[in-house]
Amino acid sequence: MPALTQAEPAAPPVASARGAARWWPLALITLLAAVLRLWNLGSQSLWFDEAFTAVRTLHPSLSATFSSMVHTENSPFLWYLIEWVDYRLLGSSEFALRLPSALFGIATVPLAWATARELAGRRAALLAASLVAVGPLFVWYSQEARVYSLFAMLGALATLGFVRVLHDRRGATVLLAVGGGLCLASHYFAFFLLAPMAVWILVDPRLRRRAWPAVAAFVLVGVALIPLLIAQGGHYTQWIGEWTLSERILAIAQYWLLGESGAPLGHSVELLVALPFLLGAALWLYRASRRPAQVERRELDGTLAMLALWGPAVLLPILLALAGLDYLTPRNLIAAMVPLTVMFAIMLGSRSTGLPGLACALAAVAAMLLVTLDVTVNHRLQRGDWRGLAAGLKANRDSRAITAVHLGTTPLQYYLGPLRVLPAGSAVRVSEIDSAGYPPLSRDAQSPPAPGFALVGTVQAHGLLAYRFRARTPRVVSEADLAAHSIMAAKPGEAPEVLIAPGVEVVR
């Protein structure tokens, strides 16, 4: 591991006006982050994972919520504790459920600032904060009612604590222990970010003497989580294997550059966003190798330190996946994207690269901001509009069955009220069958799902659609026939489920 040089000493006290001027850029960047995350926070519908939390995990009782978490979820307890408190205080609207994630996303910005400033100074700090503030990946998960924004923030907190340990700052060990322990309590993939920190500390005798309590805290929290990890047992992770490992590895860079929903933009846009990062990094590396006197030593050390964190945090899950323990998805690596972002901020923010480097830095921020704004206004890049589809399906709710792709059933339960899944092997007496999904459609999408039913209408909502079939009088239809009818072309793992209202007659 590289030995980092001591950070620059703290500046002496200055006049209050000058001190305010030093903080204004961070305040403005944080305000921009808040606007991007809070603006239209509740405008998109909940998608499956978010609705799953609201419908099946959260309960009025905290003990019932934790019991559901154990039997249906795959993350440790911290996020569900926070979301339960939020749910009890603010309710279960889209805005309320996503608000904690937005606040965690905003808090990640000053943490990235502090980390980059500790490593390489003010310019790197400005750039790191800006990239986190506008980055499509960070904004997307700051607007999702799931654990990932919390995971990213606590990963950033642990990274800051680690950097301060390297520089022997007061309270750094406590900061690292708290940040790392909470990070583990939010997501199991925190292990891959904390492992290189622990190795670095244990290998260096100086760091070991002052920071071993932080490593001990990691171990204690990790051991305490083992029973929960075993009990959860990888629920609902079968979909990971349906996405080839090579595609997931390639998607890691795409997620960082374009966000979770950026794939439809195509590889050309991905390359355009990547270009200023690649050019700026290449220019900095050229300066460092050919004219090392022009590159500050702390920049070299800081870049290597961030590489030593995010590199193993990405490579270790890939190696485990190749060995058969495959839980690799790009979103599970979001905490590692903070040191990656800081690393690029150090390189692109270096004074050694002059105006070309500054141009690359500004272009990188602008490119990410444009992608984020595109996602904000482009329905094609947003979550499926299950709320809009549900609004068109509200009529005749007590005498019908709804067949929907697996990822749509829980959002429909959230928006249409107390619907339940029809048990396999049973049948229902209904006068209407609504079949919901999204393109590509099957050839017989408009064909009636059972004798006596006819197509009477279509409901559409930004790419989602439902065909409505009705019969003149209620008819008995089996669960098998309903589940066999899908308006979508066959896709692995997306067989439809059947939803019914509590008053619908079930025939055994």
RAVENUR-V282881 format. One record per backbone hydrogen bond with DSSP energy under -0.5 kcal/mol. CO is the residue of the C=O (numbers start at 1). NH is the residue of the N-H. Records with the same first field share a line. If there is no record, write none. Layout:
BEGIN
CO=NH, NH
END
This chain:
BEGIN
2=4
15=19
16=20
17=21
18=22
19=23
20=23, 24
21=25
23=27
24=28
25=29
26=30
27=31
28=32
29=33
30=34
31=35
32=36
33=37
34=38
35=39
38=41
40=43, 44
47=51
48=52
49=53
50=54
51=55
52=56, 57
53=57, 58
61=65
62=66
63=67
64=68
65=69
66=70
67=71
68=72
69=73
77=81
78=82
79=83
80=84
81=85
82=86
83=87
84=88
85=89
86=90, 91
87=91
93=97
94=98
95=99
96=100
98=102
99=103
100=104
101=105
102=106
103=107
104=108
105=109
106=109, 110
107=111
108=112
109=113
110=114
111=115
112=116
113=117
114=118
115=119
116=120, 121
117=121
121=125
122=126
123=127
124=128
125=129
126=130
127=131
128=132
129=133
130=134
131=135
135=139
136=140
137=141
138=142
139=143
140=143
141=144, 149
144=146
147=151
148=152
149=153
150=154
151=155
152=156
153=157
154=158
155=159
156=160
157=161
158=162
159=163
160=164
161=165
162=166
163=167
164=169
165=168
169=172
171=175
172=176
173=177
174=178
175=179
176=180
177=181
178=182
179=183
180=184
181=185
182=186
183=186, 187
185=78
187=190
188=191
189=192, 193
190=193, 194
191=195
192=196
193=197
194=198
195=199
196=200
197=201
198=202
199=203
200=204
203=205
204=208
205=209
206=210
207=211
208=212
211=214, 215
212=216
213=217
214=218
215=219
216=220
217=221
218=222
219=223
220=224
221=225
222=226
223=226
225=229
226=230
227=231
228=232
229=233
232=235
234=237
237=240, 241
238=241, 242
239=242, 243
240=243
242=244
244=248
245=249
246=250
247=251
248=252
249=252, 253
250=254
251=255
252=256
253=257
254=258, 259
255=259
259=262
261=264
262=265
263=266
266=270
267=271
268=272
269=273
270=274
271=275
272=276
273=277
274=278
275=279
276=280
277=281
278=282
279=283
280=284
281=285
282=286
283=287
284=288
285=289
286=290, 291
287=291
291=294
292=295
294=296
296=299, 300
297=301
298=302
299=303
300=304
301=305
302=306
303=307
304=308
305=309
306=309, 310
307=311
309=313
310=314
311=314, 315
312=316
314=318
315=319
316=320
317=321
318=322
319=323
320=325
321=324
324=326
325=327
329=332
330=333
331=334
333=336, 337
334=337
335=338, 339
336=340
337=341
338=342
339=343
340=344
341=345
342=346
343=347
344=348
345=349
347=350
350=353
351=354
353=357
354=358
355=359
356=360
357=361
358=362
359=363
360=364
361=365
362=366
363=367
364=368
365=369
366=370
367=371
368=372
369=373
370=374
371=375
372=376
373=377
374=378
377=379
378=381
379=382
384=386
385=389
386=390
387=391
388=392
390=393
391=394
394=397
396=399
399=431, 432
400=501
401=403, 434
402=404, 499
403=436
404=497
405=408, 409
406=409, 410
408=412
409=413
410=414
411=415
412=416
413=417
417=419
418=502
420=500
423=426
426=479
427=507
428=430, 477
429=505
430=475
431=471
432=401
433=435, 469
434=403, 436
435=467
436=405
437=465
440=489
442=445
444=447
450=453
454=470
457=468
459=466
461=385, 464
463=439
464=461
465=437
466=459
467=435, 469
468=456, 457
469=433
470=454
475=430, 477
477=428
478=482
479=483
480=484
481=485
482=485
483=496
484=486
487=442
491=494
497=404
498=422
499=402
500=420
501=504
505=429, 507
506=508
507=427
END
